[in-house]
Amino acid sequence: MEAFEKLYEAALERKVSPKENSYTNYLLDKGVEKITKKVGEESTEVVIAAIKRDNAELVTELADLFYHLAVLMVNQGVAPRDVEAELTRRSEKEGNLKPERKPIEEL
């Protein structure tokens, strides 16, 4: 996703070269607790938009979520290539379904 990598690079640039009145710098300065709170909020807004079947709102909320995920990744030192490597590893697995768990009473 080229657009996500550009978003990540912009957030990384803000970390390296802070800019006054930058929302990205505000989040990075506040740290992981503030950033993850925003990720949670945006995730909830994505769910609500999907339930409402409002694709225009869903796209907007997904973009907000991607932005906050990029900031979280920069803050935590995780690069897009790290996530891509994990996704590649998973795509090479066969039988991705988890085995069905037996109810406790059957154990």
Long-range contacts (C-beta under 8 A, 24 or more apart in sequence): 1-80, 4-66, 4-70, 4-80, 5-80, 7-66, 7-67, 7-70, 8-70, 8-73, 8-74, 8-79, 8-80, 10-70, 11-67, 11-70, 11-71, 11-73, 11-74, 12-74, 14-74, 15-74, 15-75, 24-71, 27-68, 27-71, 27-75, 28-71, 28-74, 28-75, 31-75, 32-72, 32-75, 32-76, 35-68, 35-71, 35-72, 35-75, 36-72, 38-68, 38-71, 39-65, 39-68, 39-69, 39-72, 42-68
